[in-house]
């Protein structure tokens, strides 16, 4: 089995964890100010890891001053699309694209920015792709 566990650099790990938990209705499993693991509440699959900038001397996580996010889209497929859209609006998130049908994927999608400026794409993963 191969799985990807994405780690992003953030300014404030607890605050970013709260934001993603409010958006995606996920939970934490690690805890702490320097690193956090966010998982699916239903099956425990890792969704995203948050790493404080400049901690542990990882070469790609040294400084938030380097333009982050170039070439990166945090793409989440969710089965509770409408709920996540409502969560995004309740968070007053910076919305890049409102819900729309992506003609290429056949899925409803919307895009927003997280607290650190990362581009986040949310796509409907339910059986009803043209909802």
C-alpha positions as CSV (number, residue, x, y, z in Angstrom):
1,X,0.0,0.0,0.0
2,X,1.2,3.5,-0.8
3,X,-0.4,6.7,0.8
4,X,0.5,10.3,0.5
5,X,0.6,12.3,3.7
6,X,1.0,16.0,2.8
7,X,2.8,18.2,5.3
8,X,2.5,22.0,4.9
9,X,4.4,24.7,6.8
10,X,2.2,27.0,8.9
11,X,2.7,30.0,11.2
12,X,0.5,28.7,14.0
13,X,-0.1,25.0,14.2
14,X,-3.0,25.0,16.7
15,X,-4.8,27.8,15.0
16,X,-4.4,26.2,11.5
17,X,-5.6,22.8,13.0
18,X,-8.7,24.5,14.4
19,X,-9.4,26.1,11.0
20,X,-9.1,22.8,9.1
21,X,-11.1,20.9,11.7
22,X,-13.9,23.5,11.4
23,X,-13.7,23.4,7.6
24,X,-13.5,19.6,7.0
25,X,-15.0,18.2,10.3
26,X,-11.8,16.2,10.9
27,X,-9.9,15.6,14.1
28,X,-6.4,15.7,15.5
29,X,-4.2,12.8,16.6
30,X,-0.9,14.4,17.6
31,X,-1.4,17.7,19.3
32,X,1.2,20.4,20.0
33,X,2.5,23.7,18.9
34,X,5.1,22.4,16.3
35,X,3.3,19.5,14.5
36,X,-0.2,18.2,14.1
37,X,-1.8,15.3,12.2
38,X,-5.4,15.8,11.0
39,X,-7.4,12.6,10.3
40,X,-10.8,11.6,9.0
41,X,-13.2,11.1,11.9
42,X,-14.7,8.0,10.3
43,X,-11.7,5.9,9.4
44,X,-8.7,7.6,10.8
45,X,-7.0,8.2,7.5
46,X,-4.5,11.0,7.6
47,X,-5.8,14.0,5.7
48,X,-3.1,16.6,6.3
49,X,-0.1,17.3,8.5
50,X,0.7,20.8,9.8
51,X,4.3,21.7,10.6
52,X,5.5,25.0,12.2
53,X,7.8,27.0,10.0
54,X,11.5,26.9,11.1
55,X,11.2,23.9,13.5
56,X,13.3,20.7,13.1
57,X,15.4,22.2,10.4
58,X,13.6,20.6,7.4
59,X,15.1,22.4,4.3
60,X,11.7,23.1,2.7
61,X,10.1,24.3,6.0
62,X,12.7,26.8,7.2
63,X,11.0,30.1,6.3
64,X,7.5,31.4,5.6
65,X,9.1,34.3,3.7
66,X,9.7,32.2,0.6
67,X,6.6,32.3,-1.6
68,X,4.7,29.2,-0.5
69,X,2.1,27.3,-2.5
70,X,3.5,27.8,-6.0
71,X,2.6,24.7,-7.8
72,X,0.6,23.3,-4.9
73,X,-3.1,22.7,-4.6
74,X,-4.5,21.1,-1.5
75,X,-7.3,19.0,-3.1
76,X,-9.8,17.4,-0.8
77,X,-12.6,15.1,-2.1
78,X,-15.4,15.1,0.5
79,X,-18.8,13.3,0.7
80,X,-20.3,16.2,2.7
81,X,-19.7,18.9,0.1
82,X,-22.6,21.2,1.1
83,X,-21.6,21.1,4.8
84,X,-18.0,21.9,3.9
85,X,-19.2,24.9,1.8
86,X,-21.3,26.1,4.8
87,X,-18.2,25.6,7.0
88,X,-16.0,27.7,4.7
89,X,-18.6,30.5,4.7
90,X,-18.9,30.4,8.5
91,X,-15.1,30.7,8.7
92,X,-15.2,33.8,6.5
93,X,-12.6,32.1,4.4
94,X,-11.2,33.9,1.3
95,X,-13.2,32.3,-1.5
96,X,-11.4,32.0,-4.8
97,X,-14.2,30.1,-6.6
98,X,-17.7,29.5,-5.5
99,X,-19.3,26.1,-6.0
100,X,-19.5,25.1,-9.7
101,X,-19.5,22.1,-11.9
102,X,-16.0,21.3,-13.1
103,X,-16.5,20.2,-16.7
104,X,-13.3,18.1,-16.7
105,X,-14.0,16.0,-13.6
106,X,-17.8,16.2,-13.6
107,X,-17.6,17.1,-9.9
108,X,-18.9,20.1,-7.9
109,X,-16.0,22.1,-6.6
110,X,-15.0,25.3,-4.9
111,X,-11.7,26.9,-4.0
112,X,-10.5,29.0,-1.0
113,X,-7.4,30.1,0.8
114,X,-6.4,28.8,4.2
115,X,-4.9,30.9,7.0
116,X,-1.4,30.7,5.5
117,X,-2.5,31.5,1.9
118,X,-2.5,27.9,0.6
119,X,-4.9,27.2,-2.3
120,X,-7.5,24.7,-1.1
121,X,-9.8,22.9,-3.6
122,X,-12.9,21.1,-2.3
123,X,-14.6,18.6,-4.6
124,X,-17.8,16.5,-4.2
125,X,-16.9,12.9,-3.7
126,X,-20.5,11.6,-3.4
127,X,-22.1,9.3,-6.0
128,X,-24.2,12.3,-7.3
129,X,-21.5,14.1,-9.3
130,X,-23.8,16.5,-11.0
131,X,-25.6,17.7,-7.9
